[in-house]
């Protein structure tokens, strides 16, 4: 990233942080920026999250590991990460109409991880997300071995966890990521 891109991203993150203090009560932006300044590769990942529509924001601090936790906080599943199946195996299993990519490979390339079910539920306690879309989440190996994958959304005042064939993809389903800095 150029210095200009870096400064622009830091400004976007700072403004979002200040607008959404309910997501990170008790945390100070100056501490987070110091961590980001010391971990430029993480700043690149946040840039990728932002570029694909994720609107990353700090949602917590892990005292034991000394890390700030960022999640995608866009109201709907990030636009630049929709219409993807779950993983490479699912993508390769499709005979026709293959999507351009898959959630797991995209997340790895961005340096982030898909949210777990627990993380997704924690995100929903901060605000209502995915009221029109849905997001792939990390899937337990025993489900994935049987060809399935999990996704979540928020409807009727509740978080719903569903299953689908991992090879499926829809225009309204993407994925949300997490990043530790």
C-alpha positions as CSV (number, residue, x, y, z in Angstrom):
1,X,0.0,0.0,0.0
2,X,1.2,3.5,-0.7
3,X,1.5,5.9,2.1
4,X,-1.5,7.8,0.8
5,X,-3.7,4.7,0.8
6,X,-2.5,3.8,4.3
7,X,-3.4,7.2,5.7
8,X,-6.7,7.2,3.9
9,X,-7.6,3.8,5.3
10,X,-6.5,4.8,8.8
11,X,-8.8,7.8,8.6
12,X,-11.7,5.7,7.4
13,X,-11.1,3.2,10.3
14,X,-10.8,6.0,12.8
15,X,-14.1,7.7,11.8
16,X,-15.9,4.3,11.8
17,X,-14.4,3.6,15.3
18,X,-15.6,6.9,16.6
19,X,-19.1,6.6,15.1
20,X,-19.7,3.1,16.6
21,X,-18.3,3.3,20.2
22,X,-20.9,0.7,21.3
23,X,-18.8,-1.9,19.4
24,X,-15.7,-1.3,21.5
25,X,-16.4,0.4,24.8
26,X,-13.4,1.2,26.8
27,X,-10.9,1.0,23.9
28,X,-8.9,4.0,22.6
29,X,-8.2,4.6,18.9
30,X,-4.6,5.8,19.6
31,X,-3.8,2.3,21.0
32,X,-5.3,0.6,18.0
33,X,-3.5,2.8,15.5
34,X,-0.2,2.1,17.3
35,X,-0.8,-1.6,16.8
36,X,-1.7,-1.1,13.2
37,X,1.4,1.1,12.6
38,X,3.5,-1.8,14.0
39,X,1.8,-4.4,11.9
40,X,1.5,-3.1,8.3
41,X,0.6,-6.5,6.9
42,X,-2.5,-6.4,9.0
43,X,-3.3,-3.0,7.6
44,X,-3.1,-4.5,4.1
45,X,-5.7,-7.1,5.2
46,X,-8.0,-4.4,6.6
47,X,-7.6,-2.6,3.2
48,X,-8.7,-5.8,1.5
49,X,-11.7,-6.0,3.9
50,X,-12.6,-2.4,3.2
51,X,-12.1,-2.7,-0.6
52,X,-14.6,-5.6,-0.8
53,X,-17.2,-3.8,1.2
54,X,-16.7,-5.3,4.6
55,X,-16.5,-2.0,6.6
56,X,-14.1,-3.5,9.2
57,X,-14.3,-2.2,12.8
58,X,-12.9,-3.1,16.2
59,X,-15.2,-5.4,18.1
60,X,-13.0,-6.3,21.1
61,X,-9.6,-6.8,22.7
62,X,-8.1,-10.1,23.7
63,X,-6.1,-9.2,26.8
64,X,-4.4,-12.7,27.0
65,X,-3.0,-12.3,23.5
66,X,-2.7,-8.5,23.4
67,X,-4.7,-8.3,20.2
68,X,-7.5,-6.1,18.9
69,X,-10.2,-8.0,17.0
70,X,-11.8,-6.6,13.8
71,X,-14.9,-8.0,12.2
72,X,-16.7,-7.0,9.0
73,X,-19.4,-4.7,10.2
74,X,-21.2,-3.9,6.9
75,X,-25.0,-4.0,7.3
76,X,-25.2,-6.7,4.7
77,X,-22.8,-9.4,3.6
78,X,-19.9,-7.6,1.8
79,X,-20.8,-6.9,-1.8
80,X,-17.3,-7.8,-3.1
81,X,-17.5,-11.2,-1.6
82,X,-20.9,-12.5,-2.7
83,X,-21.8,-15.2,-5.2
84,X,-19.1,-17.6,-3.9
85,X,-19.3,-21.2,-2.9
86,X,-17.8,-22.3,0.4
87,X,-14.3,-23.7,-0.5
88,X,-12.0,-25.0,-3.3
89,X,-13.3,-28.5,-3.1
90,X,-16.9,-27.3,-3.6
91,X,-15.8,-25.0,-6.5
92,X,-14.0,-27.9,-8.2
93,X,-17.0,-30.2,-7.7
94,X,-19.3,-28.0,-9.8
95,X,-19.8,-29.2,-13.3
96,X,-21.6,-26.1,-14.7
97,X,-22.0,-22.5,-13.8
98,X,-19.0,-22.3,-11.5
99,X,-18.7,-19.1,-9.4
100,X,-15.6,-17.1,-9.9
101,X,-14.2,-17.9,-6.4
102,X,-14.9,-19.4,-3.0
103,X,-15.1,-18.0,0.5
104,X,-12.2,-19.9,2.1
105,X,-9.6,-19.1,-0.6
106,X,-10.7,-15.4,-0.7
107,X,-10.4,-15.1,3.1
108,X,-6.9,-16.8,3.0
109,X,-5.8,-14.5,0.2
110,X,-7.0,-11.5,2.3
111,X,-5.2,-12.7,5.4
112,X,-8.5,-13.0,7.4
113,X,-10.7,-15.9,8.7
114,X,-14.4,-16.5,8.2
115,X,-16.4,-15.8,11.3
116,X,-17.3,-18.8,13.5
117,X,-20.9,-19.3,14.6
118,X,-20.0,-17.9,18.0
119,X,-18.3,-14.8,16.5
120,X,-21.3,-14.3,14.2
121,X,-23.7,-14.4,17.2
122,X,-21.4,-11.9,19.0
123,X,-21.5,-9.6,16.0
124,X,-25.3,-9.7,16.0
125,X,-25.4,-8.6,19.7
126,X,-23.7,-5.3,18.5
127,X,-26.3,-4.5,15.9
128,X,-28.5,-6.2,13.3
129,X,-26.6,-7.5,10.3
130,X,-27.5,-9.6,7.2
131,X,-31.2,-8.7,7.3
132,X,-31.4,-9.2,3.5
133,X,-28.3,-11.3,2.8
134,X,-26.5,-14.3,4.4
135,X,-22.9,-15.1,5.2
136,X,-20.9,-18.3,5.1
137,X,-19.3,-19.2,8.5
138,X,-16.6,-21.6,9.5
139,X,-18.0,-25.1,9.1
140,X,-17.1,-28.1,11.4
141,X,-15.2,-30.8,9.6
142,X,-17.8,-33.5,10.1
143,X,-20.4,-31.4,8.3
144,X,-17.9,-30.4,5.5
145,X,-16.9,-34.0,5.0
146,X,-20.5,-34.8,4.2
147,X,-20.6,-32.1,1.6
148,X,-22.3,-29.4,3.6
149,X,-21.4,-25.9,4.8
150,X,-23.0,-23.5,7.3
151,X,-24.3,-20.0,6.8
152,X,-26.1,-17.5,8.9
153,X,-28.5,-14.5,8.7
154,X,-30.7,-12.4,10.9
155,X,-34.5,-12.6,10.4
156,X,-37.5,-12.1,12.7
157,X,-35.3,-10.8,15.5
158,X,-33.2,-14.0,15.6
159,X,-29.9,-15.3,14.3
160,X,-30.5,-18.4,12.1
161,X,-27.8,-21.0,11.3
162,X,-28.5,-23.0,8.2
163,X,-26.8,-25.7,6.1
164,X,-26.4,-25.9,2.3
165,X,-24.3,-27.9,-0.1
166,X,-20.9,-26.3,0.0
167,X,-20.9,-25.9,-3.8
168,X,-24.0,-23.7,-3.7
169,X,-23.7,-20.0,-4.3
170,X,-26.2,-17.1,-4.4
171,X,-26.1,-13.4,-5.2
172,X,-27.1,-12.6,-1.7
173,X,-24.6,-14.8,0.1
174,X,-21.1,-13.8,0.9
175,X,-18.9,-14.1,3.9
176,X,-17.7,-12.0,6.9
177,X,-14.2,-12.1,8.2
178,X,-12.3,-11.5,11.3
179,X,-8.7,-10.2,11.8
180,X,-6.6,-10.0,15.0
181,X,-4.0,-7.2,15.3
